[in-house]
Amino acid sequence: MTKTSYISVEEVSKLLMVDRGTIKEWVKDGKFPPPNRLNERSCIWSYAVIENWIAQQQQTQDFINNNDIDLI
């Protein structure tokens, strides 16, 4: 995947090995970057933003139960 790629909530969920609801809660609580809304029902994240978030979480060791995630 290139750094200009965008991924859906389903793909983010698989990448982080968490439920979609968890991602939505993290966004609501300010613990995860907000998505880019395509319309009322669809949203996407920049892969680079997610990649940076994962690196930051691993660096600060605040990464919630997912220390060994491999980026695609």
mmCIF file of the C-alpha atoms, coordinates in Angstrom:
data_MODEL
# 
_entry.id   MODEL 
# 
loop_
_atom_site.group_PDB 
_atom_site.id 
_atom_site.type_symbol 
_atom_site.label_atom_id 
_atom_site.label_alt_id 
_atom_site.label_comp_id 
_atom_site.label_asym_id 
_atom_site.label_entity_id 
_atom_site.label_seq_id 
_atom_site.pdbx_PDB_ins_code 
_atom_site.Cartn_x 
_atom_site.Cartn_y 
_atom_site.Cartn_z 
_atom_site.occupancy 
_atom_site.B_iso_or_equiv 
_atom_site.pdbx_formal_charge 
_atom_site.auth_seq_id 
_atom_site.auth_comp_id 
_atom_site.auth_asym_id 
_atom_site.auth_atom_id 
_atom_site.pdbx_PDB_model_num 
ATOM 1  C CA . MET A 1 1  ? 0.000   0.000  0.000  1.00 0.00 ? 1  MET A CA 1 
ATOM 2  C CA . THR A 1 2  ? 1.310   3.443  -0.836 1.00 0.00 ? 2  THR A CA 1 
ATOM 3  C CA . LYS A 1 3  ? 1.357   6.303  1.618  1.00 0.00 ? 3  LYS A CA 1 
ATOM 4  C CA . THR A 1 4  ? -1.252  8.137  -0.476 1.00 0.00 ? 4  THR A CA 1 
ATOM 5  C CA . SER A 1 5  ? -3.686  5.246  -0.096 1.00 0.00 ? 5  SER A CA 1 
ATOM 6  C CA . TYR A 1 6  ? -6.874  5.498  1.861  1.00 0.00 ? 6  TYR A CA 1 
ATOM 7  C CA . ILE A 1 7  ? -8.419  2.706  3.889  1.00 0.00 ? 7  ILE A CA 1 
ATOM 8  C CA . SER A 1 8  ? -11.909 2.052  5.183  1.00 0.00 ? 8  SER A CA 1 
ATOM 9  C CA . VAL A 1 9  ? -13.001 1.437  8.761  1.00 0.00 ? 9  VAL A CA 1 
ATOM 10 C CA . GLU A 1 10 ? -13.153 -2.275 7.951  1.00 0.00 ? 10 GLU A CA 1 
ATOM 11 C CA . GLU A 1 11 ? -9.522  -2.233 6.793  1.00 0.00 ? 11 GLU A CA 1 
ATOM 12 C CA . VAL A 1 12 ? -8.427  -0.184 9.819  1.00 0.00 ? 12 VAL A CA 1 
ATOM 13 C CA . SER A 1 13 ? -10.255 -2.668 12.039 1.00 0.00 ? 13 SER A CA 1 
ATOM 14 C CA . LYS A 1 14 ? -8.403  -5.606 10.470 1.00 0.00 ? 14 LYS A CA 1 
ATOM 15 C CA . LEU A 1 15 ? -5.056  -3.805 10.580 1.00 0.00 ? 15 LEU A CA 1 
ATOM 16 C CA . LEU A 1 16 ? -5.378  -2.947 14.272 1.00 0.00 ? 16 LEU A CA 1 
ATOM 17 C CA . MET A 1 17 ? -7.133  -6.191 15.199 1.00 0.00 ? 17 MET A CA 1 
ATOM 18 C CA . VAL A 1 18 ? -9.947  -4.370 16.988 1.00 0.00 ? 18 VAL A CA 1 
ATOM 19 C CA . ASP A 1 19 ? -13.689 -4.097 16.457 1.00 0.00 ? 19 ASP A CA 1 
ATOM 20 C CA . ARG A 1 20 ? -15.113 -1.279 14.335 1.00 0.00 ? 20 ARG A CA 1 
ATOM 21 C CA . GLY A 1 21 ? -16.937 -0.037 17.422 1.00 0.00 ? 21 GLY A CA 1 
ATOM 22 C CA . THR A 1 22 ? -13.628 0.295  19.253 1.00 0.00 ? 22 THR A CA 1 
ATOM 23 C CA . ILE A 1 23 ? -12.257 2.493  16.478 1.00 0.00 ? 23 ILE A CA 1 
ATOM 24 C CA . LYS A 1 24 ? -15.356 4.687  16.618 1.00 0.00 ? 24 LYS A CA 1 
ATOM 25 C CA . GLU A 1 25 ? -15.002 5.006  20.412 1.00 0.00 ? 25 GLU A CA 1 
ATOM 26 C CA . TRP A 1 26 ? -11.301 5.860  20.113 1.00 0.00 ? 26 TRP A CA 1 
ATOM 27 C CA . VAL A 1 27 ? -12.154 8.609  17.600 1.00 0.00 ? 27 VAL A CA 1 
ATOM 28 C CA . LYS A 1 28 ? -14.940 9.911  19.846 1.00 0.00 ? 28 LYS A CA 1 
ATOM 29 C CA . ASP A 1 29 ? -12.567 9.925  22.848 1.00 0.00 ? 29 ASP A CA 1 
ATOM 30 C CA . GLY A 1 30 ? -9.766  11.633 20.892 1.00 0.00 ? 30 GLY A CA 1 
ATOM 31 C CA . LYS A 1 31 ? -7.502  8.566  21.102 1.00 0.00 ? 31 LYS A CA 1 
ATOM 32 C CA . PHE A 1 32 ? -7.466  7.930  17.336 1.00 0.00 ? 32 PHE A CA 1 
ATOM 33 C CA . PRO A 1 33 ? -7.256  10.221 14.296 1.00 0.00 ? 33 PRO A CA 1 
ATOM 34 C CA . PRO A 1 34 ? -10.630 11.264 12.908 1.00 0.00 ? 34 PRO A CA 1 
ATOM 35 C CA . PRO A 1 35 ? -11.573 9.919  9.484  1.00 0.00 ? 35 PRO A CA 1 
ATOM 36 C CA . ASN A 1 36 ? -12.224 11.826 6.297  1.00 0.00 ? 36 ASN A CA 1 
ATOM 37 C CA . ARG A 1 37 ? -15.961 11.671 5.642  1.00 0.00 ? 37 ARG A CA 1 
ATOM 38 C CA . LEU A 1 38 ? -17.014 10.784 2.108  1.00 0.00 ? 38 LEU A CA 1 
ATOM 39 C CA . ASN A 1 39 ? -20.708 11.108 2.924  1.00 0.00 ? 39 ASN A CA 1 
ATOM 40 C CA . GLU A 1 40 ? -23.040 10.448 5.874  1.00 0.00 ? 40 GLU A CA 1 
ATOM 41 C CA . ARG A 1 41 ? -22.344 6.712  5.827  1.00 0.00 ? 41 ARG A CA 1 
ATOM 42 C CA . SER A 1 42 ? -18.778 6.366  4.586  1.00 0.00 ? 42 SER A CA 1 
ATOM 43 C CA . CYS A 1 43 ? -15.436 7.439  5.934  1.00 0.00 ? 43 CYS A CA 1 
ATOM 44 C CA . ILE A 1 44 ? -11.800 6.705  5.143  1.00 0.00 ? 44 ILE A CA 1 
ATOM 45 C CA . TRP A 1 45 ? -8.411  7.276  6.713  1.00 0.00 ? 45 TRP A CA 1 
ATOM 46 C CA . SER A 1 46 ? -5.166  8.129  5.034  1.00 0.00 ? 46 SER A CA 1 
ATOM 47 C CA . TYR A 1 47 ? -2.889  5.117  5.322  1.00 0.00 ? 47 TYR A CA 1 
ATOM 48 C CA . ALA A 1 48 ? 0.006   7.454  6.189  1.00 0.00 ? 48 ALA A CA 1 
ATOM 49 C CA . VAL A 1 49 ? -1.978  8.899  9.115  1.00 0.00 ? 49 VAL A CA 1 
ATOM 50 C CA . ILE A 1 50 ? -2.695  5.409  10.461 1.00 0.00 ? 50 ILE A CA 1 
ATOM 51 C CA . GLU A 1 51 ? 0.903   4.355  9.929  1.00 0.00 ? 51 GLU A CA 1 
ATOM 52 C CA . ASN A 1 52 ? 2.119   7.407  11.871 1.00 0.00 ? 52 ASN A CA 1 
ATOM 53 C CA . TRP A 1 53 ? -0.412  6.796  14.658 1.00 0.00 ? 53 TRP A CA 1 
ATOM 54 C CA . ILE A 1 54 ? 0.774   3.183  15.039 1.00 0.00 ? 54 ILE A CA 1 
ATOM 55 C CA . ALA A 1 55 ? 4.419   4.290  15.169 1.00 0.00 ? 55 ALA A CA 1 
ATOM 56 C CA . GLN A 1 56 ? 3.586   6.925  17.783 1.00 0.00 ? 56 GLN A CA 1 
ATOM 57 C CA . GLN A 1 57 ? 1.678   4.408  19.911 1.00 0.00 ? 57 GLN A CA 1 
ATOM 58 C CA . GLN A 1 58 ? 4.507   1.905  19.735 1.00 0.00 ? 58 GLN A CA 1 
ATOM 59 C CA . GLN A 1 59 ? 7.018   4.619  20.639 1.00 0.00 ? 59 GLN A CA 1 
ATOM 60 C CA . THR A 1 60 ? 5.075   5.734  23.711 1.00 0.00 ? 60 THR A CA 1 
ATOM 61 C CA . GLN A 1 61 ? 4.091   2.161  24.608 1.00 0.00 ? 61 GLN A CA 1 
ATOM 62 C CA . ASP A 1 62 ? 0.453   3.196  24.909 1.00 0.00 ? 62 ASP A CA 1 
ATOM 63 C CA . PHE A 1 63 ? -0.570  0.843  22.135 1.00 0.00 ? 63 PHE A CA 1 
ATOM 64 C CA . ILE A 1 64 ? -3.582  -0.970 23.542 1.00 0.00 ? 64 ILE A CA 1 
ATOM 65 C CA . ASN A 1 65 ? -2.919  -4.752 23.524 1.00 0.00 ? 65 ASN A CA 1 
ATOM 66 C CA . ASN A 1 66 ? -1.564  -4.695 19.957 1.00 0.00 ? 66 ASN A CA 1 
ATOM 67 C CA . ASN A 1 67 ? 2.204   -4.243 20.232 1.00 0.00 ? 67 ASN A CA 1 
ATOM 68 C CA . ASP A 1 68 ? 3.045   -6.566 17.347 1.00 0.00 ? 68 ASP A CA 1 
ATOM 69 C CA . ILE A 1 69 ? 1.012   -5.189 14.455 1.00 0.00 ? 69 ILE A CA 1 
ATOM 70 C CA . ASP A 1 70 ? 2.733   -5.491 11.098 1.00 0.00 ? 70 ASP A CA 1 
ATOM 71 C CA . LEU A 1 71 ? 1.937   -2.790 8.582  1.00 0.00 ? 71 LEU A CA 1 
ATOM 72 C CA . ILE A 1 72 ? 0.836   -4.074 5.213  1.00 0.00 ? 72 ILE A CA 1 
# 
